[in-house]
């Protein structure tokens, strides 16, 4: 009895283990079969007309459990196709989408992998893949951003196109960003054009930014010339001289500025040949000091102080602006305000006149010549009693000494300024001639010019002889190195009479005689 009971209990225990084992095996086989046959039993319906491949993939991922893995470089996701299917397998839908492409696919559980035809998906394993798997492999891209002068640019924004992922360059222009092969990196910086670079297998991408000429409208100048274009609020005028010279006769640079720029006053201090004009930019700053603006020619300061370049005892004074041949000038910019002081220092308190001379251009040699002449005459009719009395109240002429020789009425009406026999005035003449040539190639350009000026004023002591020579050369050493050389030579011999309101001047003292 006892043995029989033991055998019965053992038999029941073994039967339960077998049943549990069989149940677990059945569940496992069912689960395995379901995973392998998901794609076979899944049916998809879709109707999209003239849609991009990217939007179709997004719709597949939205309406099914599939995730699509691909590289941007192997497929044009902006290509448009039309799909109209009803309850078809995923394979049928993918065949229609990729029909006219060079891309194949493989389905691994709930992951669809796009490949170039005949490419092996070496990185795909049989293990289940997380739906959050990135579509491409991320790599670290580094590099340096500079301008065209190889100066590092700090603060340049670098963004992966189509995403919000981005970084900025440091003070040395260096950056580091995570991106994938086929991604587009967009480089942007204020004042420069956007630059796009596609990520390849290269791990280092260096970028040279170029100025955006469409957004920049003025010229910034420094003590050494033009650097780059940015907005300049204190620029008063920018004159295109090369066109102006062709349209009207120009004797000197002062004539170029006359009436061409608002806020700039040009006044002549007399009528002598070679005399300088007074230039005031937006009024005068001082009642006792000089109010003349400083002059820069091709970035070089020109000393316009009369006492430093000539000897004078009063009356009129010259101007270095008259020493420049107008035919050699390309443009003139006039600046006054905080920007002028920032760029040129305290000497620019009265303003700056920046002159840019012509440069050589590529092409065959282009010759230009001019020849000019003119006459200068005094056409004034002076009154009979012009300074008839001196400072002491004495008559300018001793009529008593003249009586008995001349009739009193004749002596009284005599005016030596109007009589050709005693007038100190003459007919002045002026001559000018010049020759220039420009040309060159991509590697070397040149501009050469020379001119001579010879003039006589209406007074015998008013003469000028001037010789000018200028040479501008440009050489392209390498793609990133260019050398410019500007040279100029001026020899001016100017004689100005003591005139105007000067106490010992010819008009005020010598022409009217002295009392006896």
C-alpha positions in Angstrom: 0.0 0.0 0.0 2.7 2.4 0.9 4.8 1.6 -2.1 1.8 1.9 -4.3 1.0 5.4 -3.0 4.6 6.5 -3.5 4.6 5.4 -7.1 1.3 7.3 -7.8 2.6 10.6 -6.4 5.8 10.4 -8.5 3.8 9.8 -11.7 1.7 12.9 -11.1 4.7 15.1 -10.5 6.5 14.1 -13.7 3.4 14.8 -15.7 3.1 18.4 -14.5 6.8 19.2 -15.5 6.2 17.8 -18.9 3.1 19.9 -19.4 4.9 23.1 -18.2 7.9 22.5 -20.5 5.6 21.8 -23.5 3.7 25.1 -22.9 6.9 27.2 -22.7 8.2 25.7 -25.9 5.0 26.4 -27.7 5.0 30.1 -26.6 8.6 30.5 -27.7 8.0 29.0 -31.1 4.9 31.2 -31.6 6.8 34.3 -30.7 9.7 33.4 -33.1 7.3 32.7 -35.9 5.5 36.0 -35.3 8.8 38.0 -35.6 9.8 36.3 -38.8 6.5 36.7 -40.5 5.7 40.4 -39.5 6.6 41.8 -42.9 4.7 39.0 -44.7 1.4 39.6 -42.8 1.6 43.5 -42.7 -0.4 45.2 -45.4 -0.1 48.9 -46.3 -2.5 51.3 -48.1 -1.1 54.6 -49.4 -2.1 57.3 -51.9 0.3 60.2 -52.5 0.5 62.2 -55.7 3.8 64.0 -56.8 5.3 63.5 -53.3 9.0 63.5 -52.3 10.6 60.2 -51.4 11.4 61.7 -48.0 7.7 62.5 -47.3 6.7 58.9 -48.4 9.3 57.5 -46.0 7.9 59.7 -43.2 4.4 58.4 -43.9 5.6 54.8 -43.8 7.2 55.3 -40.4 4.2 57.1 -39.2 1.6 54.5 -40.2 3.7 51.3 -39.6 6.2 50.1 -37.1 9.0 50.2 -39.6 12.1 52.4 -39.4 14.0 53.3 -42.6 17.8 53.5 -42.4 19.7 55.2 -45.3 22.6 57.5 -46.2 21.7 60.9 -47.7 24.5 60.5 -50.2 23.1 57.5 -52.0 19.5 58.7 -52.5 17.9 61.9 -53.7 15.2 62.2 -51.1 13.7 65.3 -52.9 12.8 63.2 -56.0 9.1 63.2 -56.6 7.0 60.0 -57.3 3.3 59.1 -57.2 2.1 56.1 -55.1 -1.4 54.7 -55.1 -1.7 51.2 -53.5 -4.2 49.4 -51.4 -3.3 46.7 -48.8 0.0 45.6 -50.3 3.1 44.2 -48.7 5.9 46.5 -47.6 8.1 44.9 -50.3 5.7 45.9 -53.0 5.6 49.5 -51.8 9.3 49.8 -51.5 9.8 48.5 -55.0 7.5 51.2 -56.4 9.2 54.0 -54.5 12.8 52.9 -55.4 11.8 51.8 -58.9 13.8 54.4 -60.8 16.8 54.7 -58.4 20.0 52.9 -58.0 19.1 51.9 -54.5 18.1 48.5 -53.1 16.8 47.5 -49.7 16.8 44.8 -47.1 14.1 44.2 -44.4 15.4 43.0 -41.0 12.5 42.6 -38.7 11.1 46.2 -38.3 14.1 47.9 -39.9 14.3 48.7 -43.7 17.9 49.3 -44.8 18.6 51.2 -48.0 21.8 50.3 -49.9 23.4 51.1 -53.1 22.9 48.2 -55.4 25.5 45.4 -54.8 26.5 47.0 -51.5 26.6 44.7 -48.5 25.0 45.8 -45.2 28.0 44.8 -43.1 26.9 46.8 -40.1 23.4 45.2 -39.8 23.1 42.3 -37.4 20.4 39.8 -36.6 19.8 41.4 -33.2 16.7 43.6 -32.9 17.5 47.3 -33.6 16.1 50.1 -31.5 13.6 52.4 -33.3 15.7 55.3 -32.0 18.7 54.2 -34.1 20.3 57.2 -35.9 19.9 57.1 -39.6 23.6 57.6 -40.2 26.8 57.1 -38.4 28.0 60.2 -36.5 31.6 61.4 -36.7 33.5 64.4 -35.3 34.4 67.1 -37.8 37.0 69.7 -36.9 38.5 72.6 -38.8 39.4 76.3 -38.9 37.4 79.2 -40.5 39.3 82.2 -41.9 38.8 85.2 -44.2 40.5 85.7 -47.5 43.5 87.3 -45.7 43.9 84.1 -43.7 42.7 85.9 -40.5 40.8 83.5 -38.1 37.1 84.4 -37.6 35.7 83.9 -34.2 31.9 83.5 -33.7 31.2 81.9 -37.0 27.9 79.9 -36.8 28.1 76.3 -38.1 24.8 74.4 -38.4 24.0 71.0 -39.9 21.5 71.9 -42.6 18.0 70.8 -41.9 18.6 70.4 -38.1 19.0 72.6 -35.1 22.4 71.2 -34.3 25.1 73.8 -34.4 28.3 75.3 -32.9 30.4 78.5 -33.1 34.1 79.0 -33.8 36.3 80.1 -30.9 38.6 83.1 -30.9 41.1 81.2 -33.2 38.5 80.3 -35.7 38.5 76.6 -34.7 35.4 74.4 -34.3 34.3 70.9 -33.6 30.9 69.4 -34.6 29.2 65.9 -34.8 28.0 65.2 -38.3 27.5 62.3 -40.7 28.7 61.6 -44.2 26.4 63.3 -46.6 25.3 66.0 -44.2 25.6 69.7 -45.3 27.4 72.1 -42.9 26.3 75.7 -43.3 28.8 78.4 -42.3 27.4 81.9 -41.7 28.9 85.2 -40.3 27.8 88.8 -40.4 29.3 90.6 -43.4 30.2 87.3 -45.2 28.4 85.1 -47.7 27.0 81.8 -46.4 29.2 78.9 -47.2 28.0 75.2 -47.5 30.2 72.2 -47.4 29.1 68.5 -47.7 30.6 66.1 -45.2 32.6 63.3 -46.8 35.1 60.9 -45.3 37.4 63.8 -44.5 37.6 64.5 -40.8 39.1 68.0 -41.2 37.2 70.8 -43.1 38.8 74.2 -43.3 36.7 77.0 -44.7 37.6 80.5 -46.2 34.7 83.0 -45.9 34.2 85.6 -48.6 32.7 89.1 -48.0 29.0 89.4 -49.0 29.1 92.3 -51.4 25.3 92.4 -51.8 24.9 93.5 -48.1 27.7 96.0 -47.9 27.5 99.4 -49.4 30.3 101.7 -48.3 34.1 101.6 -48.1 36.0 101.6 -44.8 39.4 103.1 -45.1 42.4 102.8 -42.7 45.8 104.5 -42.6 47.0 101.9 -45.1 44.0 101.8 -47.5 40.9 99.8 -48.1 40.4 96.7 -46.0 36.8 95.5 -46.5 33.3 96.9 -47.1 31.1 97.8 -44.2 28.6 100.5 -43.5 30.2 103.9 -42.7 27.7 106.5 -41.3 30.0 109.5 -41.4 31.0 109.4 -45.0 29.9 112.7 -46.6 30.6 112.0 -50.2 32.1 109.5 -52.6 33.0 111.0 -56.0 33.7 108.9 -59.2 36.4 111.3 -60.5 37.4 109.2 -63.6 34.0 109.9 -65.2 33.7 113.5 -64.0 37.0 114.4 -65.7 35.7 113.3 -69.1 32.5 115.4 -68.8 33.9 118.9 -67.9 37.1 120.8 -67.9 39.1 120.3 -64.6 42.1 122.4 -63.8 42.8 121.1 -60.3 41.4 118.9 -57.6 39.6 121.9 -56.0 37.5 122.1 -59.2 36.5 118.5 -58.7 35.1 119.1 -55.3 33.3 122.4 -56.1 29.6 121.8 -55.8 29.9 118.0 -55.9 29.5 117.2 -52.2 26.9 118.7 -49.7 28.5 120.1 -46.6 31.8 120.8 -48.3 32.6 124.5 -48.9 35.3 125.5 -51.5 36.3 129.2 -51.5 39.1 130.8 -53.5 41.4 133.2 -51.5 42.3 135.1 -54.7 42.8 135.0 -58.4 46.5 134.2 -58.7 47.6 131.2 -60.8 48.5 128.2 -58.7 46.9 129.6 -55.5 45.2 127.1 -53.2 41.5 127.0 -52.2 40.1 127.0 -48.7 38.2 123.8 -47.9 35.8 123.5 -45.1 33.9 120.3 -44.3 30.7 120.9 -42.3 32.0 124.3 -41.1 35.0 125.4 -39.1 36.1 123.9 -35.8 38.5 126.6 -34.6 38.8 130.4 -34.7 42.6 130.4 -34.4 43.9 127.0 -35.5 43.9 125.5 -39.0 40.5 124.2 -40.3 42.0 122.5 -43.4 41.2 118.7 -43.7 44.0 116.2 -43.9 44.8 114.5 -47.3 45.5 110.9 -47.9 46.6 109.6 -51.3 46.4 105.8 -51.6 46.6 105.5 -47.9 49.6 107.8 -47.4 49.3 111.1 -45.5 50.2 114.2 -47.5 51.4 117.2 -45.6 49.2 120.1 -46.5 50.8 122.6 -44.1 51.9 125.6 -46.2 54.7 126.7 -43.9 56.3 123.2 -44.1 56.5 123.1 -47.9 57.1 126.7 -48.9 58.4 130.1 -47.7 55.8 132.8 -47.3 55.5 136.3 -45.7 51.8 136.8 -46.1 48.9 136.9 -48.5 48.1 133.8 -50.4 49.3 130.3 -49.9 49.5 127.1 -52.0 47.7 123.8 -51.5 49.0 120.3 -52.1 45.8 119.3 -53.7 46.9 121.3 -56.7 50.0 119.2 -57.0 47.9 116.2 -58.0 47.1 115.5 -61.7 43.2 115.1 -61.9 43.7 112.6 -64.7 45.4 110.2 -62.3 42.5 110.1 -59.8 40.0 107.2 -59.7 37.8 108.4 -56.8 37.6 110.8 -53.9 36.0 110.1 -50.5 35.3 112.8 -48.0 34.9 111.8 -44.3 34.2 113.8 -41.2 33.0 112.8 -37.7 33.7 110.1 -35.2 34.6 107.6 -37.9 37.3 109.9 -39.3 38.8 110.4 -35.8 38.7 106.6 -35.1 40.4 105.7 -38.3 43.0 108.5 -38.6 43.3 110.0 -35.1 43.1 113.6 -33.8 44.6 115.1 -36.9 41.3 114.2 -38.7 39.2 116.6 -36.5 38.6 118.8 -39.6 37.8 115.9 -41.8 39.7 113.7 -44.3 39.9 113.8 -48.1 40.9 110.3 -49.2 42.1 110.1 -52.8 42.5 106.8 -54.7 44.5 106.9 -57.8 44.0 104.7 -60.9 45.3 101.1 -61.0 46.3 98.9 -63.8 43.7 96.5 -65.3 44.2 93.3 -67.2 44.3 93.5 -71.0 46.2 95.2 -73.8 48.0 98.5 -73.0 45.6 101.4 -73.1 47.1 104.8 -73.8 45.6 108.2 -72.9 46.9 111.7 -73.6 45.8 115.2 -73.2 46.9 118.7 -74.2 45.4 121.9 -73.0 46.1 125.7 -73.1 44.4 128.8 -71.9 44.6 132.6 -71.4 44.2 134.6 -68.2 43.3 138.3 -68.3 42.4 141.0 -65.8 39.1 142.4 -67.1 38.4 144.7 -64.1 37.7 148.4 -64.6 39.1 150.2 -61.5 37.4 153.4 -60.2 39.2 156.7 -60.6 39.6 157.3 -56.9 40.9 153.9 -56.1 42.7 154.5 -52.8 43.0 158.2 -53.6 44.2 158.9 -50.1 46.8 157.2 -48.0 46.6 156.2 -44.3 47.5 159.8 -43.3 44.9 161.4 -45.5 47.4 162.6 -48.1 46.6 162.4 -51.8 47.9 159.4 -53.6 49.3 161.7 -56.3 51.1 165.0 -55.9 48.9 167.2 -58.0 50.9 170.4 -57.2 54.1 168.9 -58.5 52.3 167.9 -61.7 50.8 171.3 -62.4 52.4 173.1 -65.3 53.2 169.8 -67.0 49.7 168.2 -67.1 46.3 169.7 -67.0 44.8 169.2 -63.6 41.7 167.5 -64.9 43.8 164.9 -66.7 46.0 164.2 -63.7 42.9 163.9 -61.5 41.3 161.4 -63.7 44.4 159.3 -64.4 44.1 155.7 -63.2 47.3 153.7 -63.6 45.5 150.3 -63.2 43.4 151.1 -66.3 46.1 152.6 -68.5 48.1 150.0 -70.6 51.2 152.1 -70.3 51.3 151.8 -66.5 49.2 148.8 -65.7 51.2 146.0 -64.0 48.8 143.4 -65.4 49.6 141.2 -68.4 47.8 138.5 -70.3 48.6 135.2 -68.5 49.0 131.9 -70.3 48.7 128.3 -69.1 49.8 125.1 -70.8 49.4 121.5 -69.8 50.2 118.1 -71.3 50.0 114.5 -70.0 50.4 110.9 -71.1 49.3 107.7 -69.3 49.3 103.9 -70.0 47.7 101.0 -68.2 47.4 97.3 -68.7 48.8 94.0 -67.6 47.9 90.4 -67.0 46.5 88.4 -64.1 50.0 88.1 -62.6 51.2 91.7 -63.1 49.3 95.0 -63.7 50.5 98.5 -64.1 49.5 102.2 -64.5 52.0 104.8 -65.5 51.4 108.5 -66.0 53.3 111.8 -66.4 52.3 115.4 -66.9 53.8 118.9 -67.1 52.1 122.2 -66.3 53.5 125.7 -67.2 51.5 128.8 -66.3 51.8 132.6 -66.0 49.4 134.8 -64.0 48.2 138.3 -64.8 51.0 139.7 -62.6 54.7 139.3 -63.6 55.6 137.7 -60.3 53.0 135.0 -60.6 54.4 131.8 -62.3 54.2 128.1 -61.9 56.1 125.1 -63.4 55.0 121.6 -62.2 56.1 118.1 -63.2 54.1 115.0 -62.1 54.9 111.3 -62.4 53.0 108.4 -61.0 53.4 104.6 -61.1 51.0 102.0 -59.6 51.9 98.3 -59.9 50.2 95.1 -58.7 51.6 91.6 -58.6 49.9 88.3 -57.7 52.6 86.2 -56.1 50.3 83.3 -55.0 46.6 82.7 -54.7 46.7 84.2 -51.2 49.5 86.8 -51.6 49.2 90.0 -53.6 51.7 92.9 -53.6 50.8 96.5 -54.6 53.3 99.3 -55.1 52.3 103.0 -55.5 54.8 105.7 -56.3 54.5 109.4 -57.0 56.8 112.3 -57.7 55.9 116.0 -57.9 58.2 118.9 -58.5 56.4 122.3 -58.2 57.9 125.7 -58.5 55.3 128.3 -57.6 55.6 132.1 -57.3 52.8 134.0 -55.7 52.6 137.8 -55.5 51.9 139.8 -52.3 48.3 140.5 -53.0 44.8 140.6 -51.6 44.5 142.5 -48.3 48.2 142.2 -47.4 49.4 145.6 -46.2 52.5 145.6 -48.4 50.7 144.0 -51.3 51.0 145.2 -54.9 47.4 146.4 -55.1 47.4 148.2 -51.7 50.8 150.0 -51.8 52.8 150.0 -55.0 50.2 150.9 -57.6 49.0 154.2 -56.3 52.3 156.0 -55.7 53.4 157.6 -52.5 52.9 161.1 -51.3 55.8 163.6 -51.9 
